[in-house]
């Protein structure tokens, strides 16, 4: 996961929290729901990127182990 993606996803999550808080403060249910949805979307993206990072790390570890075993 690139640093830009991490920043963008975190910004989306924070924006969702702000939107939800404003919705709470103003009794605006639509804004509350949009904020919660933004947060859920950002967290799903972060989870997907974490899985992708884990697969990449495992592949690199396997490659290093193979190189060590064959050299």
C-alpha positions in Angstrom: 0.0 0.0 0.0 1.5 3.3 -1.0 1.8 6.1 1.5 -0.6 8.2 -0.6 -3.3 5.5 -0.3 -2.8 5.3 3.4 -3.1 9.1 3.8 -6.1 9.3 1.5 -7.9 6.4 3.4 -7.1 8.0 6.8 -8.3 11.4 5.6 -11.6 9.8 4.4 -12.0 8.1 7.8 -11.4 11.4 9.7 -13.7 13.3 7.3 -16.4 10.7 8.1 -15.9 11.2 11.8 -16.2 15.0 11.4 -19.3 14.6 9.2 -20.9 12.3 11.7 -20.1 14.6 14.6 -21.6 17.6 12.8 -24.7 15.5 12.0 -24.9 14.5 15.7 -24.6 18.2 16.8 -27.2 19.4 14.3 -29.5 16.5 14.6 -29.1 15.8 10.9 -29.6 12.0 10.4 -28.5 12.1 6.7 -25.2 13.7 7.7 -24.7 11.2 10.5 -25.3 8.3 8.1 -23.0 9.7 5.4 -20.3 10.1 8.0 -20.7 6.6 9.3 -20.7 5.3 5.7 -17.5 7.3 4.9 -15.8 5.8 7.9 -16.9 2.2 7.0 -15.6 2.7 3.4 -12.3 4.0 4.6 -11.8 1.1 7.1 -12.7 -1.5 4.4 -10.1 0.0 2.1 -7.5 0.0 4.9 -8.3 -3.7 5.6 -8.0 -4.6 1.9 -4.7 -2.8 1.7 -3.4 -4.5 4.8 -4.2 -7.9 3.3 -2.4 -6.9 0.1 0.6 -5.8 2.2 0.6 -9.1 4.1 0.6 -11.1 0.8 3.4 -9.0 -0.6 5.4 -9.5 2.6 4.8 -13.2 2.6 5.9 -13.4 -1.0 9.1 -11.5 -0.3 9.8 -13.8 2.7 9.2 -16.9 0.5 11.5 -15.5 -2.2 14.3 -14.8 0.4 13.9 -18.3 1.9 14.1 -19.8 -1.6 17.2 -17.8 -2.5 18.9 -18.8 0.8 18.1 -22.4 0.3 19.3 -22.6 -3.3 22.5 -20.6 -2.9 
